[in-house]
Amino acid sequence: MIGKLEFRKKRDFGQVINDTFTFMRQNFKPLIKVYFTFCGLFVLASMLTMLLQQYKMVNIFNTIGIEGNTNKFGLSSIYNLEYFLSILFSLATYASMSVAILSYIAVYVKKGNETPTIDEVWGYFKYYFFRIFGSSLLLILMLIISFFFCVVPFFWLFPYVAMIFPIMVIENGSLGYSFTRSFAVIKDNFWVTFGTLIVVWIIVYACMSMVVLPTTLFNMIGMFTHKTPRMSLTLTMITTVLQSICQVFTIMPIITISLTYFSLVEQKENPGLMERISNFGNTEKPIDTRPEEY
């Protein structure tokens, strides 16, 4: 039987990917419970605003297909209130998911690889949510700007930005400290970190695609089988709901970046090794005397 997964250890590329699935398998039920407890409301709000947005877009598309007149639909028809609300709630969903899963991992490590309770995760969640949500707005703006500079800066910043949130929660760091610290942690390991994140995101998008692909294909087939292009409102709504449900797959890269963080810190600073050496010979489980940071 495989023992509880230890975060504070060095890992190579393959071990990070394998241990991501191991941790998910060992903690599947409590992780899902944490996800729906702390992220469910944001997922629901995001889904509802996206449904309203898609409802309007389908009606606009079908009207254009029948009338062939695009002049009556301006930018306000596309970039409306529902559009911006869907973006806002999508960001809040990812922020809440990042905080919830990282809080779970932080408590898990602090308790010596024991499953956290909802109350313990809540103590971290309420402390870090607004810090990470506000930081995510600034970081996404930075990534958008970098994307327009020949795309290269976007991919170069990607692993550093991904590493910021684990540092903020696990080390209780500010945005400035976490940003600087991410460069120090990833230094000399950029390509390994970048490659690990790319692989896990490919897996995530493949899983999402398999779920939403059938309704998407049926919708496309329906569009081209009519004399005038028409989108199915029912299929579009089902696809939107499935996309919202599929956000649960993004738990995976959060676990992956956390494992990468602990691996790189262990490689550079050996905190886990020093802790094991200090506890060598103890027959009882060491007591964590660090103060609570709720």
C-alpha positions as protocol buffer text, in pm:
chain_id: "A"
residue {
  index: 1
  type: MET
  ca { x: 0 y: 0 z: 0 }
}
residue {
  index: 2
  type: ILE
  ca { x: 135 y: 343 z: -95 }
}
residue {
  index: 3
  type: GLY
  ca { x: 184 y: 573 z: 205 }
}
residue {
  index: 4
  type: LYS
  ca { x: 64 y: 931 z: 226 }
}
residue {
  index: 5
  type: LEU
  ca { x: 240 y: 1149 z: -30 }
}
residue {
  index: 6
  type: GLU
  ca { x: 528 y: 1359 z: 104 }
}
residue {
  index: 7
  type: PHE
  ca { x: 557 y: 1708 z: -49 }
}
residue {
  index: 8
  type: ARG
  ca { x: 896 y: 1808 z: 96 }
}
residue {
  index: 9
  type: LYS
  ca { x: 1121 y: 1607 z: -135 }
}
residue {
  index: 10
  type: LYS
  ca { x: 1313 y: 1647 z: -458 }
}
residue {
  index: 11
  type: ARG
  ca { x: 1137 y: 1528 z: -771 }
}
residue {
  index: 12
  type: ASP
  ca { x: 1223 y: 1509 z: -1139 }
}
residue {
  index: 13
  type: PHE
  ca { x: 983 y: 1582 z: -1425 }
}
residue {
  index: 14
  type: GLY
  ca { x: 820 y: 1239 z: -1431 }
}
residue {
  index: 15
  type: GLN
  ca { x: 785 y: 1217 z: -1053 }
}
residue {
  index: 16
  type: VAL
  ca { x: 602 y: 1551 z: -1036 }
}
residue {
  index: 17
  type: ILE
  ca { x: 348 y: 1434 z: -1295 }
}
residue {
  index: 18
  type: ASN
  ca { x: 305 y: 1091 z: -1133 }
}
residue {
  index: 19
  type: ASP
  ca { x: 272 y: 1235 z: -782 }
}
residue {
  index: 20
  type: THR
  ca { x: 10 y: 1481 z: -904 }
}
residue {
  index: 21
  type: PHE
  ca { x: -216 y: 1186 z: -989 }
}
residue {
  index: 22
  type: THR
  ca { x: -113 y: 1002 z: -672 }
}
residue {
  index: 23
  type: PHE
  ca { x: -213 y: 1295 z: -451 }
}
residue {
  index: 24
  type: MET
  ca { x: -542 y: 1337 z: -635 }
}
residue {
  index: 25
  type: ARG
  ca { x: -618 y: 968 z: -600 }
}
residue {
  index: 26
  type: GLN
  ca { x: -534 y: 962 z: -228 }
}
residue {
  index: 27
  type: ASN
  ca { x: -728 y: 1281 z: -152 }
}
residue {
  index: 28
  type: PHE
  ca { x: -1003 y: 1270 z: -414 }
}
residue {
  index: 29
  type: LYS
  ca { x: -1308 y: 1294 z: -185 }
}
residue {
  index: 30
  type: PRO
  ca { x: -1177 y: 1568 z: 50 }
}
residue {
  index: 31
  type: LEU
  ca { x: -1043 y: 1769 z: -248 }
}
residue {
  index: 32
  type: ILE
  ca { x: -1380 y: 1755 z: -424 }
}
residue {
  index: 33
  type: LYS
  ca { x: -1553 y: 1850 z: -99 }
}
residue {
  index: 34
  type: VAL
  ca { x: -1321 y: 2150 z: -55 }
}
residue {
  index: 35
  type: TYR
  ca { x: -1372 y: 2247 z: -420 }
}
residue {
  index: 36
  type: PHE
  ca { x: -1752 y: 2257 z: -404 }
}
residue {
  index: 37
  type: THR
  ca { x: -1756 y: 2412 z: -55 }
}
residue {
  index: 38
  type: PHE
  ca { x: -1535 y: 2709 z: -140 }
}
residue {
  index: 39
  type: CYS
  ca { x: -1568 y: 2738 z: -519 }
}
residue {
  index: 40
  type: GLY
  ca { x: -1922 y: 2617 z: -588 }
}
residue {
  index: 41
  type: LEU
  ca { x: -2086 y: 2959 z: -556 }
}
residue {
  index: 42
  type: PHE
  ca { x: -1833 y: 3121 z: -790 }
}
residue {
  index: 43
  type: VAL
  ca { x: -1867 y: 2837 z: -1044 }
}
residue {
  index: 44
  type: LEU
  ca { x: -2246 y: 2875 z: -1038 }
}
residue {
  index: 45
  type: ALA
  ca { x: -2229 y: 3254 z: -1081 }
}
residue {
  index: 46
  type: SER
  ca { x: -1979 y: 3217 z: -1366 }
}
residue {
  index: 47
  type: MET
  ca { x: -2197 y: 2955 z: -1535 }
}
residue {
  index: 48
  type: LEU
  ca { x: -2515 y: 3166 z: -1512 }
}
residue {
  index: 49
  type: THR
  ca { x: -2351 y: 3478 z: -1657 }
}
residue {
  index: 50
  type: MET
  ca { x: -2196 y: 3270 z: -1935 }
}
residue {
  index: 51
  type: LEU
  ca { x: -2536 y: 3118 z: -2013 }
}
residue {
  index: 52
  type: LEU
  ca { x: -2688 y: 3465 z: -2043 }
}
residue {
  index: 53
  type: GLN
  ca { x: -2400 y: 3576 z: -2263 }
}
residue {
  index: 54
  type: GLN
  ca { x: -2428 y: 3269 z: -2488 }
}
residue {
  index: 55
  type: TYR
  ca { x: -2807 y: 3311 z: -2511 }
}
residue {
  index: 56
  type: LYS
  ca { x: -2762 y: 3662 z: -2650 }
}
residue {
  index: 57
  type: MET
  ca { x: -2479 y: 3559 z: -2882 }
}
residue {
  index: 58
  type: VAL
  ca { x: -2677 y: 3269 z: -3030 }
}
residue {
  index: 59
  type: ASN
  ca { x: -2976 y: 3496 z: -3095 }
}
residue {
  index: 60
  type: ILE
  ca { x: -2750 y: 3756 z: -3261 }
}
residue {
  index: 61
  type: PHE
  ca { x: -2579 y: 3489 z: -3476 }
}
residue {
  index: 62
  type: ASN
  ca { x: -2908 y: 3333 z: -3585 }
}
residue {
  index: 63
  type: THR
  ca { x: -3063 y: 3673 z: -3662 }
}
residue {
  index: 64
  type: ILE
  ca { x: -2766 y: 3766 z: -3878 }
}
residue {
  index: 65
  type: GLY
  ca { x: -2795 y: 3428 z: -4055 }
}
residue {
  index: 66
  type: ILE
  ca { x: -3159 y: 3497 z: -4140 }
}
residue {
  index: 67
  type: GLU
  ca { x: -3148 y: 3868 z: -4218 }
}
residue {
  index: 68
  type: GLY
  ca { x: -2787 y: 3895 z: -4334 }
}
residue {
  index: 69
  type: ASN
  ca { x: -2760 y: 4238 z: -4172 }
}
residue {
  index: 70
  type: THR
  ca { x: -2471 y: 4302 z: -3932 }
}
residue {
  index: 71
  type: ASN
  ca { x: -2512 y: 4680 z: -3911 }
}
residue {
  index: 72
  type: LYS
  ca { x: -2780 y: 4664 z: -3642 }
}
residue {
  index: 73
  type: PHE
  ca { x: -2542 y: 4484 z: -3403 }
}
residue {
  index: 74
  type: GLY
  ca { x: -2265 y: 4700 z: -3258 }
}
residue {
  index: 75
  type: LEU
  ca { x: -1987 y: 4623 z: -3012 }
}
residue {
  index: 76
  type: SER
  ca { x: -2230 y: 4681 z: -2724 }
}
residue {
  index: 77
  type: SER
  ca { x: -2420 y: 4372 z: -2838 }
}
residue {
  index: 78
  type: ILE
  ca { x: -2111 y: 4157 z: -2789 }
}
residue {
  index: 79
  type: TYR
  ca { x: -1925 y: 4331 z: -2507 }
}
residue {
  index: 80
  type: ASN
  ca { x: -2225 y: 4372 z: -2281 }
}
residue {
  index: 81
  type: LEU
  ca { x: -2271 y: 4349 z: -1904 }
}
residue {
  index: 82
  type: GLU
  ca { x: -2299 y: 3969 z: -1910 }
}
residue {
  index: 83
  type: TYR
  ca { x: -1970 y: 3946 z: -2098 }
}
residue {
  index: 84
  type: PHE
  ca { x: -1774 y: 4139 z: -1837 }
}
residue {
  index: 85
  type: LEU
  ca { x: -1954 y: 3968 z: -1548 }
}
residue {
  index: 86
  type: SER
  ca { x: -1866 y: 3628 z: -1691 }
}
residue {
  index: 87
  type: ILE
  ca { x: -1499 y: 3731 z: -1705 }
}
residue {
  index: 88
  type: LEU
  ca { x: -1509 y: 3866 z: -1349 }
}
residue {
  index: 89
  type: PHE
  ca { x: -1672 y: 3553 z: -1207 }
}
residue {
  index: 90
  type: SER
  ca { x: -1438 y: 3329 z: -1407 }
}
residue {
  index: 91
  type: LEU
  ca { x: -1141 y: 3506 z: -1247 }
}
residue {
  index: 92
  type: ALA
  ca { x: -1305 y: 3475 z: -905 }
}
residue {
  index: 93
  type: THR
  ca { x: -1362 y: 3103 z: -970 }
}
residue {
  index: 94
  type: TYR
  ca { x: -997 y: 3039 z: -1053 }
}
residue {
  index: 95
  type: ALA
  ca { x: -879 y: 3253 z: -760 }
}
residue {
  index: 96
  type: SER
  ca { x: -1107 y: 3068 z: -517 }
}
residue {
  index: 97
  type: MET
  ca { x: -995 y: 2734 z: -659 }
}
residue {
  index: 98
  type: SER
  ca { x: -627 y: 2827 z: -626 }
}
residue {
  index: 99
  type: VAL
  ca { x: -672 y: 2945 z: -267 }
}
residue {
  index: 100
  type: ALA
  ca { x: -884 y: 2644 z: -166 }
}
residue {
  index: 101
  type: ILE
  ca { x: -649 y: 2379 z: -308 }
}
residue {
  index: 102
  type: LEU
  ca { x: -331 y: 2557 z: -194 }
}
residue {
  index: 103
  type: SER
  ca { x: -482 y: 2602 z: 153 }
}
residue {
  index: 104
  type: TYR
  ca { x: -562 y: 2231 z: 159 }
}
residue {
  index: 105
  type: ILE
  ca { x: -203 y: 2147 z: 64 }
}
residue {
  index: 106
  type: ALA
  ca { x: -56 y: 2395 z: 316 }
}
residue {
  index: 107
  type: VAL
  ca { x: -258 y: 2243 z: 602 }
}
residue {
  index: 108
  type: TYR
  ca { x: -187 y: 1891 z: 475 }
}
residue {
  index: 109
  type: VAL
  ca { x: 190 y: 1953 z: 490 }
}
residue {
  index: 110
  type: LYS
  ca { x: 169 y: 2137 z: 823 }
}
residue {
  index: 111
  type: LYS
  ca { x: -21 y: 1846 z: 983 }
}
residue {
  index: 112
  type: GLY
  ca { x: 238 y: 1594 z: 868 }
}
residue {
  index: 113
  type: ASN
  ca { x: 51 y: 1461 z: 563 }
}
residue {
  index: 114
  type: GLU
  ca { x: -285 y: 1435 z: 736 }
}
residue {
  index: 115
  type: THR
  ca { x: -617 y: 1525 z: 568 }
}
residue {
  index: 116
  type: PRO
  ca { x: -728 y: 1880 z: 664 }
}
residue {
  index: 117
  type: THR
  ca { x: -1076 y: 1959 z: 790 }
}
residue {
  index: 118
  type: ILE
  ca { x: -1305 y: 2212 z: 622 }
}
residue {
  index: 119
  type: ASP
  ca { x: -1261 y: 2450 z: 919 }
}
residue {
  index: 120
  type: GLU
  ca { x: -882 y: 2436 z: 887 }
}
residue {
  index: 121
  type: VAL
  ca { x: -897 y: 2510 z: 514 }
}
residue {
  index: 122
  type: TRP
  ca { x: -1148 y: 2790 z: 578 }
}
residue {
  index: 123
  type: GLY
  ca { x: -899 y: 2958 z: 814 }
}
residue {
  index: 124
  type: TYR
  ca { x: -652 y: 2989 z: 528 }
}
residue {
  index: 125
  type: PHE
  ca { x: -911 y: 3057 z: 260 }
}
residue {
  index: 126
  type: LYS
  ca { x: -1064 y: 3365 z: 424 }
}
residue {
  index: 127
  type: TYR
  ca { x: -716 y: 3506 z: 492 }
}
residue {
  index: 128
  type: TYR
  ca { x: -573 y: 3465 z: 141 }
}
residue {
  index: 129
  type: PHE
  ca { x: -870 y: 3488 z: -97 }
}
residue {
  index: 130
  type: PHE
  ca { x: -882 y: 3865 z: -150 }
}
residue {
  index: 131
  type: ARG
  ca { x: -503 y: 3889 z: -161 }
}
residue {
  index: 132
  type: ILE
  ca { x: -484 y: 3631 z: -439 }
}
residue {
  index: 133
  type: PHE
  ca { x: -791 y: 3759 z: -622 }
}
residue {
  index: 134
  type: GLY
  ca { x: -650 y: 4115 z: -631 }
}
residue {
  index: 135
  type: SER
  ca { x: -308 y: 3986 z: -730 }
}
residue {
  index: 136
  type: SER
  ca { x: -456 y: 3772 z: -1008 }
}
residue {
  index: 137
  type: LEU
  ca { x: -612 y: 4081 z: -1170 }
}
residue {
  index: 138
  type: LEU
  ca { x: -272 y: 4253 z: -1184 }
}
residue {
  index: 139
  type: LEU
  ca { x: -91 y: 3940 z: -1302 }
}
residue {
  index: 140
  type: ILE
  ca { x: -342 y: 3868 z: -1579 }
}
residue {
  index: 141
  type: LEU
  ca { x: -311 y: 4227 z: -1699 }
}
residue {
  index: 142
  type: MET
  ca { x: 66 y: 4182 z: -1708 }
}
residue {
  index: 143
  type: LEU
  ca { x: 31 y: 3857 z: -1906 }
}
residue {
  index: 144
  type: ILE
  ca { x: -209 y: 4019 z: -2154 }
}
residue {
  index: 145
  type: ILE
  ca { x: 36 y: 4303 z: -2214 }
}
residue {
  index: 146
  type: SER
  ca { x: 325 y: 4057 z: -2252 }
}
residue {
  index: 147
  type: PHE
  ca { x: 121 y: 3852 z: -2501 }
}
residue {
  index: 148
  type: PHE
  ca { x: 111 y: 4144 z: -2743 }
}
residue {
  index: 149
  type: PHE
  ca { x: 491 y: 4173 z: -2738 }
}
residue {
  index: 150
  type: CYS
  ca { x: 553 y: 3894 z: -2990 }
}
residue {
  index: 151
  type: VAL
  ca { x: 403 y: 3633 z: -2752 }
}
residue {
  index: 152
  type: VAL
  ca { x: 751 y: 3527 z: -2627 }
}
residue {
  index: 153
  type: PRO
  ca { x: 739 y: 3730 z: -2300 }
}
residue {
  index: 154
  type: PHE
  ca { x: 404 y: 3565 z: -2220 }
}
residue {
  index: 155
  type: PHE
  ca { x: 550 y: 3212 z: -2227 }
}
residue {
  index: 156
  type: TRP
  ca { x: 864 y: 3329 z: -2046 }
}
residue {
  index: 157
  type: LEU
  ca { x: 658 y: 3477 z: -1760 }
}
residue {
  index: 158
  type: PHE
  ca { x: 412 y: 3187 z: -1745 }
}
residue {
  index: 159
  type: PRO
  ca { x: 601 y: 2959 z: -1499 }
}
residue {
  index: 160
  type: TYR
  ca { x: 706 y: 3251 z: -1276 }
}
residue {
  index: 161
  type: VAL
  ca { x: 348 y: 3376 z: -1248 }
}
residue {
  index: 162
  type: ALA
  ca { x: 220 y: 3022 z: -1179 }
}
residue {
  index: 163
  type: MET
  ca { x: 469 y: 2987 z: -892 }
}
residue {
  index: 164
  type: ILE
  ca { x: 353 y: 3309 z: -721 }
}
residue {
  index: 165
  type: PHE
  ca { x: 31 y: 3174 z: -566 }
}
residue {
  index: 166
  type: PRO
  ca { x: 191 y: 2874 z: -387 }
}
residue {
  index: 167
  type: ILE
  ca { x: 450 y: 3110 z: -240 }
}
residue {
  index: 168
  type: MET
  ca { x: 180 y: 3354 z: -126 }
}
residue {
  index: 169
  type: VAL
  ca { x: -12 y: 3082 z: 61 }
}
residue {
  index: 170
  type: ILE
  ca { x: 266 y: 2852 z: 183 }
}
residue {
  index: 171
  type: GLU
  ca { x: 512 y: 3126 z: 280 }
}
residue {
  index: 172
  type: ASN
  ca { x: 249 y: 3392 z: 361 }
}
residue {
  index: 173
  type: GLY
  ca { x: 414 y: 3629 z: 114 }
}
residue {
  index: 174
  type: SER
  ca { x: 299 y: 3957 z: -34 }
}
residue {
  index: 175
  type: LEU
  ca { x: 268 y: 3996 z: -411 }
}
residue {
  index: 176
  type: GLY
  ca { x: 603 y: 4174 z: -436 }
}
residue {
  index: 177
  type: TYR
  ca { x: 783 y: 3918 z: -222 }
}
residue {
  index: 178
  type: SER
  ca { x: 620 y: 3624 z: -400 }
}
residue {
  index: 179
  type: PHE
  ca { x: 705 y: 3764 z: -744 }
}
residue {
  index: 180
  type: THR
  ca { x: 1072 y: 3803 z: -653 }
}
residue {
  index: 181
  type: ARG
  ca { x: 1080 y: 3471 z: -471 }
}
residue {
  index: 182
  type: SER
  ca { x: 938 y: 3286 z: -774 }
}
residue {
  index: 183
  type: PHE
  ca { x: 1239 y: 3393 z: -981 }
}
residue {
  index: 184
  type: ALA
  ca { x: 1475 y: 3273 z: -707 }
}
residue {
  index: 185
  type: VAL
  ca { x: 1297 y: 2937 z: -674 }
}
residue {
  index: 186
  type: ILE
  ca { x: 1281 y: 2866 z: -1049 }
}
residue {
  index: 187
  type: LYS
  ca { x: 1634 y: 2992 z: -1123 }
}
residue {
  index: 188
  type: ASP
  ca { x: 1832 y: 2731 z: -1325 }
}
residue {
  index: 189
  type: ASN
  ca { x: 1517 y: 2517 z: -1355 }
}
residue {
  index: 190
  type: PHE
  ca { x: 1309 y: 2720 z: -1600 }
}
residue {
  index: 191
  type: TRP
  ca { x: 1272 y: 2461 z: -1875 }
}
residue {
  index: 192
  type: VAL
  ca { x: 1184 y: 2177 z: -1637 }
}
residue {
  index: 193
  type: THR
  ca { x: 918 y: 2391 z: -1468 }
}
residue {
  index: 194
  type: PHE
  ca { x: 787 y: 2521 z: -1800 }
}
residue {
  index: 195
  type: GLY
  ca { x: 773 y: 2173 z: -1954 }
}
residue {
  index: 196
  type: THR
  ca { x: 598 y: 2024 z: -1651 }
}
residue {
  index: 197
  type: LEU
  ca { x: 327 y: 2290 z: -1655 }
}
residue {
  index: 198
  type: ILE
  ca { x: 278 y: 2263 z: -2032 }
}
residue {
  index: 199
  type: VAL
  ca { x: 234 y: 1885 z: -2012 }
}
residue {
  index: 200
  type: VAL
  ca { x: -17 y: 1899 z: -1728 }
}
residue {
  index: 201
  type: TRP
  ca { x: -217 y: 2176 z: -1899 }
}
residue {
  index: 202
  type: ILE
  ca { x: -227 y: 1968 z: -2219 }
}
residue {
  index: 203
  type: ILE
  ca { x: -370 y: 1681 z: -2011 }
}
residue {
  index: 204
  type: VAL
  ca { x: -627 y: 1917 z: -1856 }
}
residue {
  index: 205
  type: TYR
  ca { x: -740 y: 2058 z: -2191 }
}
residue {
  index: 206
  type: ALA
  ca { x: -757 y: 1707 z: -2340 }
}
residue {
  index: 207
  type: CYS
  ca { x: -988 y: 1598 z: -2056 }
}
residue {
  index: 208
  type: MET
  ca { x: -1204 y: 1908 z: -2102 }
}
residue {
  index: 209
  type: SER
  ca { x: -1220 y: 1859 z: -2477 }
}
residue {
  index: 210
  type: MET
  ca { x: -1339 y: 1500 z: -2444 }
}
residue {
  index: 211
  type: VAL
  ca { x: -1632 y: 1617 z: -2231 }
}
residue {
  index: 212
  type: VAL
  ca { x: -1747 y: 1909 z: -2447 }
}
residue {
  index: 213
  type: LEU
  ca { x: -1649 y: 1770 z: -2789 }
}
residue {
  index: 214
  type: PRO
  ca { x: -1973 y: 1576 z: -2863 }
}
residue {
  index: 215
  type: THR
  ca { x: -2208 y: 1874 z: -2810 }
}
residue {
  index: 216
  type: THR
  ca { x: -1968 y: 2106 z: -2994 }
}
residue {
  index: 217
  type: LEU
  ca { x: -1955 y: 1873 z: -3296 }
}
residue {
  index: 218
  type: PHE
  ca { x: -2334 y: 1829 z: -3305 }
}
residue {
  index: 219
  type: ASN
  ca { x: -2373 y: 2207 z: -3290 }
}
residue {
  index: 220
  type: MET
  ca { x: -2131 y: 2257 z: -3580 }
}
residue {
  index: 221
  type: ILE
  ca { x: -2301 y: 1986 z: -3785 }
}
residue {
  index: 222
  type: GLY
  ca { x: -2637 y: 2150 z: -3723 }
}
residue {
  index: 223
  type: MET
  ca { x: -2502 y: 2488 z: -3835 }
}
residue {
  index: 224
  type: PHE
  ca { x: -2387 y: 2361 z: -4174 }
}
residue {
  index: 225
  type: THR
  ca { x: -2686 y: 2141 z: -4248 }
}
residue {
  index: 226
  type: HIS
  ca { x: -2926 y: 2437 z: -4261 }
}
residue {
  index: 227
  type: LYS
  ca { x: -2964 y: 2659 z: -4564 }
}
residue {
  index: 228
  type: THR
  ca { x: -2871 y: 2953 z: -4343 }
}
residue {
  index: 229
  type: PRO
  ca { x: -2615 y: 2905 z: -4062 }
}
residue {
  index: 230
  type: ARG
  ca { x: -2797 y: 2852 z: -3733 }
}
residue {
  index: 231
  type: MET
  ca { x: -2662 y: 2760 z: -3391 }
}
residue {
  index: 232
  type: SER
  ca { x: -2858 y: 2532 z: -3162 }
}
residue {
  index: 233
  type: LEU
  ca { x: -2946 y: 2719 z: -2844 }
}
residue {
  index: 234
  type: THR
  ca { x: -2994 y: 2393 z: -2651 }
}
residue {
  index: 235
  type: LEU
  ca { x: -2658 y: 2246 z: -2753 }
}
residue {
  index: 236
  type: THR
  ca { x: -2481 y: 2576 z: -2686 }
}
residue {
  index: 237
  type: MET
  ca { x: -2629 y: 2591 z: -2335 }
}
residue {
  index: 238
  type: ILE
  ca { x: -2532 y: 2229 z: -2265 }
}
residue {
  index: 239
  type: THR
  ca { x: -2178 y: 2299 z: -2385 }
}
residue {
  index: 240
  type: THR
  ca { x: -2155 y: 2603 z: -2157 }
}
residue {
  index: 241
  type: VAL
  ca { x: -2272 y: 2401 z: -1855 }
}
residue {
  index: 242
  type: LEU
  ca { x: -2023 y: 2124 z: -1934 }
}
residue {
  index: 243
  type: GLN
  ca { x: -1741 y: 2379 z: -1966 }
}
residue {
  index: 244
  type: SER
  ca { x: -1826 y: 2514 z: -1621 }
}
residue {
  index: 245
  type: ILE
  ca { x: -1830 y: 2165 z: -1472 }
}
residue {
  index: 246
  type: CYS
  ca { x: -1498 y: 2086 z: -1640 }
}
residue {
  index: 247
  type: GLN
  ca { x: -1326 y: 2360 z: -1442 }
}
residue {
  index: 248
  type: VAL
  ca { x: -1279 y: 2097 z: -1172 }
}
residue {
  index: 249
  type: PHE
  ca { x: -996 y: 1957 z: -1390 }
}
residue {
  index: 250
  type: THR
  ca { x: -789 y: 2270 z: -1319 }
}
residue {
  index: 251
  type: ILE
  ca { x: -726 y: 2134 z: -970 }
}
residue {
  index: 252
  type: MET
  ca { x: -457 y: 1926 z: -1138 }
}
residue {
  index: 253
  type: PRO
  ca { x: -213 y: 2207 z: -1242 }
}
residue {
  index: 254
  type: ILE
  ca { x: -251 y: 2368 z: -896 }
}
residue {
  index: 255
  type: ILE
  ca { x: -128 y: 2046 z: -736 }
}
residue {
  index: 256
  type: THR
  ca { x: 148 y: 2018 z: -997 }
}
residue {
  index: 257
  type: ILE
  ca { x: 286 y: 2368 z: -935 }
}
residue {
  index: 258
  type: SER
  ca { x: 273 y: 2302 z: -559 }
}
residue {
  index: 259
  type: LEU
  ca { x: 476 y: 1982 z: -597 }
}
residue {
  index: 260
  type: THR
  ca { x: 718 y: 2171 z: -821 }
}
residue {
  index: 261
  type: TYR
  ca { x: 751 y: 2448 z: -561 }
}
residue {
  index: 262
  type: PHE
  ca { x: 837 y: 2204 z: -280 }
}
residue {
  index: 263
  type: SER
  ca { x: 1076 y: 2013 z: -506 }
}
residue {
  index: 264
  type: LEU
  ca { x: 1270 y: 2322 z: -613 }
}
residue {
  index: 265
  type: VAL
  ca { x: 1282 y: 2465 z: -259 }
}
residue {
  index: 266
  type: GLU
  ca { x: 1405 y: 2129 z: -131 }
}
residue {
  index: 267
  type: GLN
  ca { x: 1668 y: 2122 z: -403 }
}
residue {
  index: 268
  type: LYS
  ca { x: 1797 y: 2468 z: -316 }
}
residue {
  index: 269
  type: GLU
  ca { x: 1740 y: 2496 z: 61 }
}
residue {
  index: 270
  type: ASN
  ca { x: 1675 y: 2141 z: 192 }
}
residue {
  index: 271
  type: PRO
  ca { x: 1416 y: 2238 z: 459 }
}
residue {
  index: 272
  type: GLY
  ca { x: 1257 y: 1893 z: 453 }
}
residue {
  index: 273
  type: LEU
  ca { x: 1592 y: 1717 z: 487 }
}
residue {
  index: 274
  type: MET
  ca { x: 1693 y: 1938 z: 780 }
}
residue {
  index: 275
  type: GLU
  ca { x: 1358 y: 1870 z: 948 }
}
residue {
  index: 276
  type: ARG
  ca { x: 1401 y: 1495 z: 908 }
}
residue {
  index: 277
  type: ILE
  ca { x: 1755 y: 1513 z: 1047 }
}
residue {
  index: 278
  type: SER
  ca { x: 1638 y: 1712 z: 1349 }
}
residue {
  index: 279
  type: ASN
  ca { x: 1366 y: 1452 z: 1415 }
}
residue {
  index: 280
  type: PHE
  ca { x: 1594 y: 1152 z: 1359 }
}
residue {
  index: 281
  type: GLY
  ca { x: 1557 y: 902 z: 1642 }
}
residue {
  index: 282
  type: ASN
  ca { x: 1228 y: 1044 z: 1770 }
}
residue {
  index: 283
  type: THR
  ca { x: 974 y: 768 z: 1819 }
}
residue {
  index: 284
  type: GLU
  ca { x: 681 y: 1008 z: 1847 }
}
residue {
  index: 285
  type: LYS
  ca { x: 539 y: 1225 z: 1577 }
}
residue {
  index: 286
  type: PRO
  ca { x: 698 y: 1572 z: 1602 }
}
residue {
  index: 287
  type: ILE
  ca { x: 471 y: 1848 z: 1725 }
}
residue {
  index: 288
  type: ASP
  ca { x: 433 y: 2150 z: 1498 }
}
residue {
  index: 289
  type: THR
  ca { x: 489 y: 2451 z: 1721 }
}
residue {
  index: 290
  type: ARG
  ca { x: 466 y: 2711 z: 1445 }
}
residue {
  index: 291
  type: PRO
  ca { x: 198 y: 2973 z: 1507 }
}
residue {
  index: 292
  type: GLU
  ca { x: -127 y: 2960 z: 1313 }
}
residue {
  index: 293
  type: GLU
  ca { x: -142 y: 3209 z: 1024 }
}
residue {
  index: 294
  type: TYR
  ca { x: -515 y: 3244 z: 973 }
}
